[in-house]
Amino acid sequence: MSPEEFIAKWRGTTRTERSAAQEHFLDLCALLGVPKPADVDRHGTEYTFEKSTRKIGDTAGFADVWKRHCFAWEYTG
């Protein structure tokens, strides 16, 4: 996916976070030329969507995208 295609697709979107987050992240991976979660982790133990996590303050939560030892990504509406 080219930068122009990414921008054209996502500029001005009115979709909700829930309906667009995973597709947006997959498009971002395509844009950057990096593996998508299912490309490298079929079981979702190292790199996945909707990972149960502990938040600051030790409360339960979910990361929209999570990669072990790398990042916890949270989209906001």
Helices and strands as residue ranges (DSSP letters): H 3-10, H 17-32, H 37-40, E 47-54, E 60-67, E 71-73
